[in-house]
Amino acid sequence: MRALIWFTQDLRLADNPLLFEAHRAAQEVLHVVFVGDLLRPASVPGLKGTSEHRKRFLFEAIAKLSEQLEHYGHKLLIINGRAHEHLGILLANYDIDAVYAAQQCAFDETELWNFFDSAYPQVDFHSVSSATLFKESALPFSAGEMPKQFTPFRKAIEAQATEPREQASAVLFSKPLKHAHKSMPLPKSINSDQVFRGGEAAAMKHLHSYFGSLAPLSYKKTRNELQGFESSTRFSPWLAQGSLSAVTIIKALREYEDKHGANESTYWIYFELLWREFFFWSARQLGAKLFWKKGRNPTAPLTSFYPERFRAWTQGSTPWPLVNACMKELATTGYLSNRGRQVVASCLVNELDLDWRYGAAYFEQQLLDYDAASNWGNWQYLAGVGADPRGQRHFSLEKQTQIYDPDRHYIDRWQGYKTVEQIDTRDAADWPLTPDTNAQIVSDDMTDQERTH
């Protein structure tokens, strides 16, 4: 049997169930990644689609995966295009019997998978749980009974003591399938000073470093800090690209608790992974509704799109120093603390009255740890159209500053004080709200005739 392994958000060898299953079943295996599907076009007009930070991080991970496969005598076919353009050709040219890929949660990816499954009945399509803690069959509810809020989801998981799936072996059994396609050359990374480096080796190094420290014992106390590398786990970038699995994190967490003891903070690491799990299965249930302005609600929020306000928000030039600092950190690094994300999201929705989907799309463009389910699910949650039973979240920006940056160190670091007094310069009818300094002011001593010409 010949199998094709289609890498998506699972760029690793360790604990990769689709690798294990494909190599156990097939005699020959072809490993493929479609770069065009990982570098998505912009979700809304006016955005780039994928920032340079995300591209760099992704290409590093693909390059490392390619090196790992070569160690086992296999090659990674890197295609500079999208699956719907090339997969059919590969299936026909190399007489593929089966395709293995990670189970998807977002609407477009799920629809594409279903299309291929129906369009090529002679090929077996295997959707494998590799991004989640639990297999779908292990969940204490069916897909149609998925709780709409996180707390019932968590309680059901904990009441049944649902166990994470077993870790998968990294041994590659099958022979490489010879092919004539040439891989896309990857750009060399020159940003050696980056905090986050793509790929499994960097992910595992950080995992061992984090659980080799005392930071997990105080995670719940520090997780809301705006800065400080050990204030949070910082696993999310590698989780998002699949260079690190949630199951691997849980295994390391359990070993840490056995050695150092469990407390509320170590539990909270698991708690946050359950949130990620909830968003994944919720996204599968919501389908296209994950991207609707009204989300789960019968009506949409009374917000709109104001280009000037949105531009000021993305550039960190608003009247609020903390928001500015957060947005400048995001633009500079591709990363932002969880507290910072909530602050800027609340500002966009509540202070600027902007459609929350533009904020979600900008995060999709910028974040190293962009994950469709978590990103759009969290934005829905804050905008009051998602899983939060209390409705829209509105943070006092002044209070958030007093609590999380009382000495203004974070604001100073990211130059958040470069604010504007007034964010709108024109009204709804496009009349200037402030004098246009480039226009010639009509003097009081001009004649009526002069004024009309």
N, C-alpha and C positions, 0 to 999 in steps of 0.2 A: 504493500500500500504506500502511496505517496501523499504526504501531508504538507500543507502550507500553514505556517504559523504567522499570524498577522498581529504584529505588535502595535499597541495603541498606548494606553496609559499603564504600561507594565514593562518598563525598560530595565529589566533585571534578569538574572539567572536564579538567584536564591529565592526560594519559596514562590515559584511561579508555576501554578498548577497547569496552565495550558501547555507549558513546555514539557512537564512531566507526562501529561496525558498523551500528547502528540508523539513524543519519542517512545513511549511505551507501546503505542499502537502501530506506528508506521515503520517501514523499512528505510525510507528515504524522506528527508525533511528539508523544506525550503523556508528560510526565515526572512520575513519581509517587513519593512516599515514604510508607510506612505507619508512622507513629510508634509504634503499638502493638507492632509487631514489634521495634522497636529499644529500647523500654522494657519489657523482659521482666518477667513476674511472678517472684517469688522461687522459686529452685530447691528450697528446703527451707522448711518451716513456721517462722514466727517472724521471718523476714527481710523487708525492705521490697521487694526486687526490684531497684530502681535508686536509687542515692543521689542526693542533690541535686547533688553534684559532677558526676556522669555526665550527669544531665539537662541541667544548664547547658551542659556541653561539647558535648553532642549538639545542643541547640537552636541554639547558636551556629553550628555547622557547617551545619545545615539552612538557617538564615537566610542565611549567606554563599553557599551554593549557589544559593538562590533569587535572590539579587542578581546572581550571575554569569549565570544563565540569562536573566534579564530584560535584561541587557546585549545578548544575542543575539536579543532579541525573543520569548523563550519564557518560560513560567510554570511554576513547580513546584507541582503539586497536592499539598498536605500534608494527609493524611487521619489524623484522630485515631481510629485503629482498626487492626485487623490485616488482613493480606492475605486470609485465608480468609473474612473477613466482607464485603470490598468488591471484590476483584479481579474476581470473576465478573460483578458488576454493571457495572463499567467496560468489560469485554470486550463485553458485550451492548449497552450503551447507546451506545457509540462505534464499534461495528463494527470492533474491533481485529483485525488480521490476524496480528500477531506480537508476542511479548513478549520483551524482552531484560533479563537480570539477571545479576549476578555469580555465578560458580560457587560453590556453598556446600560447606562441609565438615562442619558439625555435623548430627547425626541428624535432629532435628525439622525444620530448614530444608530438608534434602534430601528428606525425606518429603513435605513440603508442596509442593515443586517438582514432584516426581514425580506427586503427586495432580493438580495443575493440568494437567500435560502429558497425562495420560490422560483427565481429565474434559472437556477442551476440544480434541478432535481437529482441529477446524476452524482452530485457532490454532497457529501455529508458535512453539514455546518454544525460545529460544536461551540456553544457559548459557555465559557468557563468562568467560575467565580474566582477572580484573582485580585480584585481591588477591595473586596469587602472582608469584614471579619467573619461573617456567617454565610453559609450557603443558603440559598433561598428555601430549600427544603427543610432547613433546620429552624426557620423562623416560627414563632408560636402563633402565627396567623397566616392566612392566605393573602395573596396579592390584593384581592378585593376588600379585605378586612383590615388593611393597613391603617393603624391609628393616624389621625390627622394632626395630632400634637405629639411633641417629644415625650412628655412625662408618661402617658399611657404606653408608648412604645418601650421606653426604658423599663418600666415596671413589669411589663409582660416578659421582656428578655430576662430580667433578673429573677422574676418569680419562677420561671421554668429553668433557670440556671443554664441558659443556652450557651453551648460551648463553641468557641471559634473553630473554624475548620482546621484540619491538621496541616502542618507545614509540609510543603512539597519538596521532594529531592531535586537537587540541581544537576544530577547526572544526565548527560545527553547520550542516549543509547544508539540512536539511528545514524545512518550514513547521510552525508550531505547530498542534496539533490543538485546535480550539475546543471548550470543554466548559462545562457549566453548574454543575459542582460548585464549592463554595466551600472554600477552603483553611482549615485550622485556624490561628487566630492564634497566633503564637509569643510566649512571654514575653520581655520585654526583659532583657538581661543587665545587671546593675548591679555585678557584681564586677570592676571594672576593674583591680584589683591582682593578679588571678590570673596565675600563671606560665604556665599553659597556656590559650590561647584557641583555641576551636574554629574549624575552617574551613581552607580551602586557603591563603588569604593568610598566615595565621599559621604554617602548616606550612612554606610556602616561605621565609618570613622566617627561621625557625629553621634550615632546611636551609642557606641561604646564610650565615647567621651561623656555624654550626658548621664548615662547610668553608671559611670565611674565616679560621679560626683555626688554631693549632697543635695543638689538642686531638686531632684524629684520629691524630697521630703518637705519642701516648702513651696511646691508648685502652685497650690491654690492661693497662697498669700501673694505671690509675685506675678501671677499670670496676667494681671491687668496693667502692669507697668508699661510705660510707653517705650522704654529703651532698656538695654542690658541684655546681652546675648543669652544668659542663663535664666532670665526671668520667665521664659516660656520654653517649651520643648523644642521649638523650631523644626519639628519633623515635617511640617506641612508641604514645603516645596518638593521634597523627595517623595512624599506620599502622592502628591498630585501627578508627578510624571511617572510614578510606578517604579522608581528606583529603590523603594523601600515599601514593604507591605505592612498593613495594619497588624497582621498576625505575628510578624517578626517583632513588632513593637510590644505587643502583649506578652509574648514569650520573654522578652528582656525585662519587662515590667514585673512579671511574676517572679523571675529569678532575683530581681532587685528586692522585692518584698520579702522573699525567703531569707535574704541575707541581712537586710537592714530593718525589716519590719514594715507592716502596712500601716498607713494612716490616711487621714482625709485627703491629703494632697496626692498620694499615690493613687487613691481611688479616683481622684478628679482627672487624672490622665486617661484612665479608662472611660470616665464619664464623657470626656471630650471626643474620644474615638466613637462612642455611642452616638453622639450628635452627628458625626460624619456619616455613620452607618444609617442613621435615620434619614438624613438628606438624600442619600443614594436611593434607598427603597422608596422614599416619598417621590423622588423625581421620576422613577419608573411608573408610579401610579398616576402622577399628574400629567405626564406626556407634554403636549404643547402648552398646557396651562402654566407650566413653570415659567414661561416667557410672556404670558399675558399681563397686561397692565393691571387688570382686576384680580389676577391670580385665582385664588379659591373663592373670592367674594362675588356676590351677585352684581355689584357695581364697582366701577373703577374709582380711584382717588381723584379728588379735584385738583390735580396738578397738570402741568403742561411742560413745554420745552421753550426755554429762553436762551438762545445761543450765547448772549453776552454773559449771563449768569453761569452757564455751564463752563464756558471758557475760563472765567475767573476762578471757578471751583477747581478745575483741572490744573490751572497754573499756580494755585496757592496765592491768589491775590484777592482775597475776600476781606471783609471787615473783622474777621475773627482769627487772631494769631495762632491759636491751637490748630484750627483747621488748616491754615496755611502751612504750618510746620509739617503736619501729617502728609499733606498732598505733595510737598516738596521732597519728603523722604521717599514716598512711593515712586515719584518720578525719577529720583536719583538712584534708588536701589532695587526697585521692583518688589519691595517688601514693606509691610506695615503691620504693627501690632494689632491684636484683636480689638483692644480698646480704641486705638486710633481709627480702625475701620468703622466702628460703631459711631464714633464722633462725627466723622466726615459724612457718613451715610445719613445720619440724623440731620445734619446741616443741609444736605442736598434736598432732602424730602420736606423738611419742616421750615427752615429759614429761607430757602431759595424756591420752594414750591415747584421743584422740578420732577418730572416723570422718573420714578426710581429706576426704570430700565436703562436710562442713559448712564446712571452711576454704575449699575451692574456691568454694562458693556465696557465702560472705561476700566473697571477692575479686571475684566476679562482680558483686555489689552495689556495691562501693566503688570499684573501679579505673577511672580514666579510660581506661586502655589495655586494658580487658577485651576479650579475644579468646577465643572458645570453645576453639579448638584449642590455643593456647599455654597458656591458664590451666589447663584440665583436664588437658592433657598434662603440664605441669610438676608439677602436684600428684600425678598418678599416678607420675611419675618419682621424686619424693621419698618417696612412701609405699611404694615398692617394688612397685607393681603395674603399672608401665608400661614405658617404654623403657630403663630403666637395667639393664644386665646384672648389676650388682653388688648389686642389691636395695635394701632400705630405707636411706635416708641419715639418719644421726643426728649432728647437730652438737653439740659441747660448747658450751653457751651462755657459759660463763666464758671459754673459749679464744677464741670469736668476739669477745667483748668486748675481750679483751686485744689481739687482732690489729687489729680495725677501729675500736675506740673506746678506745684505751689511756688517753687523758686525760679520758674521759667527757664530751667536749664535746657529742656527739650526745645522750647520755642527759640531760644537763643541759638542752639546748635544748627537748627534748620532755617534760621532767619525768618521766622513767622511774623515778626513785627512789621514787616513791610506790607502794610495793609492799605486798603482804600476806605474812605469814609462812606462812599455811596457806590453800591454795586451796579445800579442801573443808570445809564446815561441818557436813555430814551424811553418814552412811554409807549403804550400799546399802539398808538397811532404814529409812532416813529418821530415824535417831536422831541427835540433835545430837552433834557431835564437840567443840564448845566450849560453855561455859555460855551460855544464852540470857539476855542481860541484861534482857530485857523480862519475863521470867517471875518469879513470886514464889518465892523460895527457901524451902523448908520448913525451919523451925528445929528444932534438936535437942530443944528443950524442949516441942514439941507432943505432945499425948497421941495414943495410937493412934486414938482415936475421931475426933480432929480431922483426923488424916492421911487418914481414909477419906472425908471429906466435902469 
